[in-house]
Amino acid sequence: MNKFQTFRVYQEGTEVVSRLESLGLDDLSSGDILIKTAYSSVNYKDALAATGKGKIIRNFPCIAGIDMSGHVVESNDDHIKEGDAVIVTGYDLGVAHDGGYSEYVRVPAEWVVALPNKMSLYDAMALGTAGFTVALCIQRLEENKQTPELGPFVVTGATGGVGTFAVDILSSLGYEVVAVSGKTESHSFLKDIGAKEVLDRNDIKLDGTPLEKGQWGGAIDNVGGDILSWLTRTVKPWGNIASVGLAGGNHLNTTVMPFILRGVSLIGITSSGCPTQYRQQLWERLATDLAPKHLDRIVTNKVTLDQLPSVFDNMLNGLTIGRTVVEINAD
Ligand SMILES: NC(=O)c1ccc[n+]([C@@H]2O[C@H](COP(=O)([O-])OP(=O)(O)OC[C@H]3O[C@@H](n4cnc5c(N)ncnc54)[C@H](OP(=O)(O)O)[C@@H]3O)[C@@H](O)[C@H]2O)c1
């Protein structure tokens, strides 16, 4: 096979640099399944990895991209056949194993999820890790008895990839969604995709007593830091907080009071480490009862591999809205 295009990240001295590079199949990380990539996507973690602003990549050089969808072209596994449409997200993809920003990806068979019947390869990457993470949050919240009746449900970092899907999907499930965003110009967009109310992140009082008035039935938090501390103080008895992200910081100052006096639960979410046996079920839910209603509005940007660098800095500066799909061998 001729060489093909990849977007690869190098460590050069103390610098992390990334660039387009033509590679051959022999250059790719090993695995049982070779997939021709149709689409990938851009997540916050991809932006941290490709710019070196986060210590994400563990094996240099590494093709970036923590998500991909495509068709199997070679398989050494009895359950996965040539021609199958598949999704790969998380595990070590784009972190310690060559990732989805490449025309071909080779991975272990256990990383491969079959594309659900009602989902296209494009939709799979419009959702990507962001959508999958929201499905995982909802599953964990439901297992811990979260219901719309517990009260208004907060989504922080609401205009981001995870945030927009959380707003859309939770509102369809009957939750009264309160979106927290730093973008005043996006309030009407957030209401269009399902938010009942939008709070300006800059209006939130970030210092408070260990227990303030309980206001929220629960929350999905993409921001961490002081906003997550505020959530622990203001979620009502028996509510759950799914801790997803650190866009605002990785610290957490709180006390045991919300946990021992209100029975509040802090649920850790790790999509890359999600056990294999849950993944197919969560993707099936994203094609059925958790399918977002506003996918077209949530995808705000489509790029090719050579356009990737234009996305990363805006994302890390909190300026992007919704999702960016990477078109590689588009349908
Ligand atoms: N645990 C997991 O499995 C998992 C999976 C996926 C993502 N994540 C993490 O979840 C977070 C969101 O990921 P994403 O892909 O949705 O990223 P994204 O699209 O860049 O969204 C992040 C959003 O957070 C808000 N934000 C940005 N900078 C902020 C700051 N300094 N202070 C407060 N809010 C800020 C912005 O929303 P507003 O302007 O609307 O406030 C921004 O749109 C990231 O930290 C990511 O690493 C974790």
The ligand as a MOL file (V3000), in Angstrom:
LIG
                    3D

  0  0  0     0  0            999 V3000
M  V30 BEGIN CTAB
M  V30 COUNTS 48 52 0 0 0
M  V30 BEGIN ATOM
M  V30 1 N -13.6360 12.0900 32.2180 0
M  V30 2 C -13.7940 11.7700 30.9420 0
M  V30 3 O -13.9510 10.6250 30.5530 0
M  V30 4 C -13.8320 12.8840 29.9380 0
M  V30 5 C -14.3530 12.6750 28.6520 0
M  V30 6 C -14.4540 13.7670 27.7850 0
M  V30 7 C -14.0130 15.0150 28.2030 0
M  V30 8 N -13.4700 15.1500 29.4350 0 CHG=1
M  V30 9 C -13.0610 16.4560 29.9360 0
M  V30 10 O -14.2440 17.2300 30.0230 0
M  V30 11 C -13.9680 18.5910 29.7180 0
M  V30 12 C -14.8280 19.0060 28.5350 0
M  V30 13 O -14.3930 18.3050 27.3720 0
M  V30 14 P -14.9040 18.7640 25.9300 0
M  V30 15 O -14.2490 17.8790 24.9370 0
M  V30 16 O -16.3640 18.9330 25.9970 0 CHG=-1
M  V30 17 O -14.1920 20.2120 25.8550 0
M  V30 18 P -14.6960 21.5720 25.1710 0
M  V30 19 O -15.5440 21.2590 24.0000 0
M  V30 20 O -13.4870 22.3970 24.9870 0
M  V30 21 O -15.6390 22.2120 26.2990 0
M  V30 22 C -15.1290 22.7260 27.5020 0
M  V30 23 C -16.0450 23.8680 27.9550 0
M  V30 24 O -15.6730 24.2160 29.2940 0
M  V30 25 C -15.8690 25.6270 29.4830 0
M  V30 26 N -14.5860 26.2270 29.8870 0
M  V30 27 C -13.4690 26.3520 29.1300 0
M  V30 28 N -12.4980 26.9620 29.8270 0
M  V30 29 C -13.0110 27.2110 31.0490 0
M  V30 30 C -12.4940 27.8390 32.2280 0
M  V30 31 N -11.2520 28.3070 32.2770 0
M  V30 32 N -13.3100 27.9150 33.3000 0
M  V30 33 C -14.5550 27.4280 33.2630 0
M  V30 34 N -15.1030 26.8440 32.1700 0
M  V30 35 C -14.3330 26.7370 31.0870 0
M  V30 36 C -16.3420 26.1990 28.1500 0
M  V30 37 O -17.7730 26.2030 28.1680 0
M  V30 38 P -18.6060 27.5620 28.4790 0
M  V30 39 O -17.9170 28.6570 27.7330 0
M  V30 40 O -19.9750 27.2580 27.9680 0
M  V30 41 O -18.5610 27.7790 29.9550 0
M  V30 42 C -15.8850 25.1480 27.1590 0
M  V30 43 O -16.6620 25.1720 25.9880 0
M  V30 44 C -12.4650 18.6530 29.4740 0
M  V30 45 O -11.8100 18.9870 30.6660 0
M  V30 46 C -12.1160 17.2300 29.0540 0
M  V30 47 O -10.7700 16.9320 29.2880 0
M  V30 48 C -13.3730 14.1190 30.2920 0
M  V30 END ATOM
M  V30 BEGIN BOND
M  V30 1 1 1 2
M  V30 2 2 2 3
M  V30 3 1 2 4
M  V30 4 1 4 5
M  V30 5 2 4 48
M  V30 6 2 5 6
M  V30 7 1 6 7
M  V30 8 2 7 8
M  V30 9 1 8 9
M  V30 10 1 8 48
M  V30 11 1 9 10
M  V30 12 1 9 46
M  V30 13 1 10 11
M  V30 14 1 11 12
M  V30 15 1 11 44
M  V30 16 1 12 13
M  V30 17 1 13 14
M  V30 18 2 14 15
M  V30 19 1 14 16
M  V30 20 1 14 17
M  V30 21 1 17 18
M  V30 22 2 18 19
M  V30 23 1 18 20
M  V30 24 1 18 21
M  V30 25 1 21 22
M  V30 26 1 22 23
M  V30 27 1 23 24
M  V30 28 1 23 42
M  V30 29 1 24 25
M  V30 30 1 25 26
M  V30 31 1 25 36
M  V30 32 1 26 27
M  V30 33 1 26 35
M  V30 34 2 27 28
M  V30 35 1 28 29
M  V30 36 1 29 30
M  V30 37 2 29 35
M  V30 38 1 30 31
M  V30 39 2 30 32
M  V30 40 1 32 33
M  V30 41 2 33 34
M  V30 42 1 34 35
M  V30 43 1 36 37
M  V30 44 1 36 42
M  V30 45 1 37 38
M  V30 46 2 38 39
M  V30 47 1 38 40
M  V30 48 1 38 41
M  V30 49 1 42 43
M  V30 50 1 44 45
M  V30 51 1 44 46
M  V30 52 1 46 47
M  V30 END BOND
M  V30 END CTAB
M  END
